[in-house]
Amino acid sequence: MNFQSVLIITYGRSGSTLLQGLLNSIEGCVVRGENYNMCHGLFLAYRALQETKAQFGNGDYSLSVTEPWFGAAWLDDQRFLQDARELVFHQLMPENMGSFPQCIGFKEIRYSPPNIEFSLLHAYLDFLSKLFPNPAFIFLTRDHDQVVKSGWWKSVGEIGVKRNLEQFEATISTYIKEKNFVFMLEYSDMTSRTARLKELFEFLGAPYIEEKIDQVLATKHSYVPTPAKIQGLQVHLKEKKMPASLVHFFIDRINESIRENGPIILSGVAVLNPVNEDGYSLLVVAKDKEYPVTWGLASPVVGEKYPFPHARFSRYKSGTIFVRKGDVVELLLLAGNGQKECLAKLFIN
């Protein structure tokens, strides 16, 4: 093959699972499924490292133990990429899976808000092109009217979905210019077996074997919810009652297929008012049980929006929460004096 890595970059209900099946029909090629965008956290860490070194790694003060940015000069972004690449590959191809394939990758559909701001998408794709050796990016699209019919998007609304898809494709169209490692494919190219599908295999340097293609296209590739899924997971944000101690707050959308007594994780962003920076924490309560919340993770997009130093580290993430049908999960803001305010409720039903 012409590449060592391949990434399917798209949005929900584009036919990405079918494309995943087609690529896995190629001998020596392993393309995993979605992983909730696990590389995005590495991207944020990479940007934080680069920003630290750029701002504080060039002066002698970073070499002294008495300085707040001690050690910044020794941060190594290339070593970070090397370590991150090894970490990702160990997840995609565990050691007990046998020999490493000729080409490996995965598909992901979380390349738009609230997962990634469009203003950062080019930078994130550039990071992925550095993280994965000799990569191929396959950008998959589909007729928007077909996409919005899917129940997967029902919580967003047709207008919101189409606006999201249009912005994604417009951002991608500017990214792909003069890049020889990207390939654009439309869903109908697969289902109608147009000449473009054969061009994809030529682009990858893989044989186009009619029998294998027939077998993949004859097999249903789709997301199937588990019978034990808890339907209608809803997040009600009390934004109208947002406390004066916060200037910005949201909770990430949850799309997981949750089993009875299954796990969920709450995450999002909460930016404290600069006059109330000290003594606050977050806590999740479910079934009278408390779950810790890590608050202070990197959030560069929010940091660009708000001129407060702590805004760049305003992302939060809870521990694993186990829920059952009928549970109510609350995200609480705790003040230093012990006062509690409910920021969000999840009703499991």
C-alpha positions in Angstrom: 0.0 0.0 0.0 1.0 3.6 -0.5 0.3 4.6 3.2 1.1 3.3 6.6 -2.0 4.8 8.2 -5.5 5.6 7.2 -8.1 7.8 8.9 -11.8 8.1 7.9 -12.8 11.6 8.8 -16.5 12.4 8.6 -19.7 13.0 10.6 -22.5 10.8 12.0 -24.6 8.7 9.5 -22.4 9.3 6.5 -21.9 5.6 5.8 -18.5 5.5 7.6 -19.1 2.0 8.9 -19.5 0.7 5.4 -16.3 2.4 4.3 -14.6 0.9 7.3 -15.7 -2.5 6.0 -14.4 -1.8 2.5 -11.0 -0.8 3.9 -10.8 -3.8 6.1 -11.3 -6.0 3.1 -7.8 -5.0 2.0 -5.2 -7.5 3.0 -2.8 -6.0 5.5 -5.1 -3.1 6.4 -6.8 -2.7 9.8 -9.2 0.1 10.3 -10.8 0.3 13.8 -14.1 1.9 14.6 -14.9 5.0 16.6 -13.1 5.8 19.9 -14.8 9.0 21.1 -12.0 11.0 19.5 -9.3 9.7 21.8 -6.6 11.6 19.9 -8.2 15.0 20.6 -6.9 14.9 24.2 -3.4 14.3 22.9 -3.8 17.3 20.6 -4.8 19.6 23.5 -1.8 18.4 25.5 0.5 18.9 22.4 -0.8 22.5 22.0 -0.3 23.2 25.7 3.3 21.9 25.5 4.1 24.0 22.5 2.5 27.1 24.0 4.5 26.6 27.2 7.8 26.2 25.4 7.1 29.1 23.0 6.2 31.6 25.7 8.5 30.5 28.6 11.1 28.1 27.2 13.5 30.6 25.7 14.7 32.5 28.7 17.2 31.6 31.4 14.4 31.9 34.0 13.0 28.6 32.8 16.2 26.9 33.9 16.0 28.0 37.5 14.1 26.0 40.2 13.0 29.4 41.7 10.9 30.3 38.6 7.3 29.3 38.0 8.0 27.9 34.5 11.0 25.9 35.5 11.7 23.2 32.9 9.9 24.8 30.0 13.1 24.9 28.0 13.4 21.1 28.1 9.9 20.3 26.8 10.2 18.4 23.5 7.2 18.3 21.1 8.9 15.8 18.9 9.4 13.4 21.7 5.8 14.0 22.7 4.7 12.9 19.2 6.9 9.8 19.4 5.5 8.8 22.8 1.9 9.6 21.8 2.2 7.6 18.6 3.3 4.5 20.5 0.5 5.0 23.0 -2.2 5.2 20.2 -0.8 2.2 18.3 -0.8 0.1 21.5 -4.5 0.8 21.7 -5.3 0.2 18.1 -3.1 -2.9 17.9 -2.5 -4.5 21.3 0.5 -6.8 21.6 -1.7 -9.9 21.9 -3.3 -9.3 18.5 -0.2 -10.6 16.7 1.9 -9.0 14.0 1.5 -5.3 13.2 -0.5 -4.7 10.0 0.9 -2.9 6.9 -1.6 -0.1 7.3 -3.7 0.8 10.4 -6.1 3.5 11.4 -9.7 4.2 12.5 -12.8 6.1 11.7 -14.2 8.9 13.7 -17.3 11.2 13.3 -16.6 13.7 16.1 -15.0 16.6 14.1 -17.5 19.3 14.8 -18.9 21.2 17.8 -19.4 20.4 20.6 -16.4 18.0 20.2 -14.1 20.3 18.2 -14.5 23.9 17.3 -14.2 24.5 13.5 -11.6 27.2 14.2 -9.3 24.4 15.5 -10.1 21.7 13.0 -7.2 22.5 10.6 -4.8 22.5 13.5 -6.1 19.2 14.8 -5.9 17.6 11.3 -2.3 18.8 11.0 -1.6 17.2 14.4 -3.1 13.9 13.2 -0.9 14.0 10.1 2.1 14.3 12.4 0.9 11.7 14.9 0.3 9.0 12.3 3.1 8.0 10.0 2.6 8.4 6.2 -1.1 8.9 6.7 -4.1 8.8 4.3 -7.1 11.0 5.2 -10.4 9.9 3.6 -13.0 12.5 3.9 -16.5 11.0 3.6 -19.6 13.0 2.8 -23.3 12.2 2.2 -26.3 14.0 0.9 -27.5 16.2 3.8 -31.2 15.4 3.4 -30.3 11.7 3.9 -28.2 12.4 6.9 -30.8 14.5 8.8 -33.4 11.7 8.5 -31.3 9.6 10.9 -32.6 9.5 14.5 -28.9 9.9 15.6 -29.2 13.6 14.9 -32.8 14.1 16.3 -31.6 16.1 19.4 -30.0 18.8 17.2 -32.8 19.6 14.7 -32.7 19.6 10.9 -31.6 23.2 10.6 -28.8 22.8 13.1 -27.6 19.5 11.5 -27.4 21.0 8.0 -25.6 24.1 9.3 -23.1 21.8 11.1 -22.5 19.6 8.0 -22.1 22.6 5.8 -19.5 24.2 8.1 -17.7 20.9 8.4 -17.4 20.4 4.6 -16.5 24.1 4.0 -13.7 23.8 6.6 -12.5 20.5 5.0 -12.6 22.0 1.5 -10.0 24.7 2.5 -7.9 22.1 4.3 -7.5 19.6 1.4 -6.0 22.1 -1.0 -2.5 21.0 -2.3 -2.4 18.0 0.0 -1.6 14.7 -1.7 -2.6 12.5 1.2 -6.3 13.2 1.2 -9.2 11.7 -0.7 -12.8 12.9 -1.0 -15.5 10.2 -1.2 -19.3 10.4 -1.3 -21.6 7.8 0.2 -23.2 7.1 -3.2 -19.8 6.3 -4.7 -19.8 3.2 -2.5 -23.5 2.2 -2.9 -23.5 2.8 -6.6 -20.0 1.6 -7.2 -18.9 4.6 -9.2 -15.5 4.9 -10.8 -14.6 7.0 -7.8 -14.6 3.9 -5.6 -12.0 2.2 -7.8 -10.0 5.4 -7.7 -10.0 5.2 -3.9 -8.3 1.8 -4.0 -5.8 3.1 -6.6 -5.1 6.1 -4.3 -4.4 3.7 -1.4 -2.3 1.4 -3.6 -4.5 -1.6 -2.9 -6.0 -4.1 -5.3 -9.7 -3.6 -6.3 -11.0 -7.1 -6.0 -14.6 -7.3 -7.3 -15.5 -10.4 -5.2 -14.5 -8.8 -2.0 -16.3 -5.5 -2.8 -19.4 -7.5 -3.6 -19.2 -9.3 -0.3 -18.8 -6.1 1.7 -21.6 -4.2 0.0 -23.9 -7.2 0.4 -23.3 -7.1 4.2 -25.2 -4.7 6.4 -22.9 -2.2 8.1 -24.7 -0.1 10.6 -25.0 1.1 14.2 -27.3 -1.2 16.1 -28.3 -0.2 19.7 -28.0 -2.9 22.3 -31.4 -4.3 23.5 -30.5 -3.0 27.0 -30.0 0.6 25.9 -31.5 3.2 28.2 -33.5 5.3 25.8 -34.0 9.1 26.0 -31.0 10.2 28.0 -31.7 13.9 28.5 -29.5 16.7 29.8 -31.4 19.7 31.2 -29.1 22.6 31.8 -30.2 25.3 34.3 -28.5 28.0 32.3 -31.2 30.6 33.2 -30.1 30.1 36.8 -26.4 30.1 36.1 -24.7 31.4 39.3 -22.9 34.7 39.3 -19.7 32.7 40.1 -19.6 31.4 36.5 -19.4 33.3 33.2 -19.6 30.3 30.9 -20.9 26.8 31.3 -21.9 23.8 29.2 -22.0 20.1 29.4 -21.0 17.9 26.5 -23.7 16.0 24.7 -23.9 12.3 25.7 -24.6 9.8 22.9 -23.5 6.6 24.5 -25.4 3.4 24.3 -25.9 2.8 28.0 -26.6 -0.6 29.5 -28.6 -1.0 32.7 -26.1 -0.2 35.5 -23.8 1.0 32.8 -21.2 3.8 32.9 -21.5 7.4 31.8 -19.0 10.2 32.2 -19.9 13.9 32.4 -17.6 16.4 30.8 -17.7 20.0 29.6 -16.5 23.5 30.4 -17.1 25.8 33.4 -15.4 29.2 33.5 -15.4 30.9 36.9 -16.0 34.6 37.2 -12.5 36.1 37.8 -13.6 37.6 41.0 -14.5 34.2 42.3 -11.5 32.0 41.4 -10.8 30.4 44.7 -12.5 27.7 46.7 -14.8 26.3 44.1 -15.1 22.7 43.0 -17.4 20.4 41.0 -19.2 17.3 42.2 -21.5 14.7 40.7 -24.2 13.1 42.8 -26.3 10.1 41.7 -28.3 7.8 43.9 -26.9 9.6 47.0 -23.4 8.6 45.9 -20.8 11.3 45.2 -18.4 11.1 42.2 -15.2 13.2 41.9 -14.8 15.7 39.1 -11.5 16.8 37.7 -11.7 20.5 36.9 -8.8 22.3 35.3 -8.1 20.4 32.1 -6.9 22.3 29.1 -9.5 24.2 27.0 -7.6 26.4 24.5 -10.8 27.4 22.5 -12.4 28.8 25.6 -9.2 30.4 26.6 -9.2 32.3 23.4 -12.7 33.5 24.1 -12.2 34.7 27.7 -9.2 36.8 28.8 -8.8 35.0 32.1 -5.8 32.8 32.7 -7.9 30.1 34.3 -10.3 30.0 31.3 -7.6 28.1 29.3 -7.9 25.3 31.9 -11.7 25.3 32.5 -12.6 21.9 31.1 -14.0 19.3 33.6 -14.5 15.5 33.5 -16.1 13.3 36.0 -15.2 9.8 37.1 -17.2 6.9 35.8 -20.8 7.0 37.0 -23.0 3.9 37.0 -26.7 4.5 36.4 -30.0 2.7 36.2 -33.3 3.6 34.6 -35.1 6.2 36.7 -31.9 7.7 38.2 -31.3 11.4 38.4 -27.7 12.6 38.0 -26.8 16.1 39.2 -23.7 18.2 38.5 -23.1 20.5 41.5 -20.9 23.6 41.9 -19.5 23.7 45.5 -18.4 27.0 47.0 -15.7 27.3 49.7 -18.4 28.0 52.3 -20.1 24.7 51.5 -22.9 26.2 49.5 -24.1 24.0 46.6 -25.7 25.0 43.3 -27.1 22.5 40.7 -25.7 23.3 37.3 -27.2 20.4 35.3 -29.5 17.4 35.7 -29.6 14.1 33.7 -32.7 12.1 33.8 -32.1 8.4 32.9 -35.2 7.0 31.4 
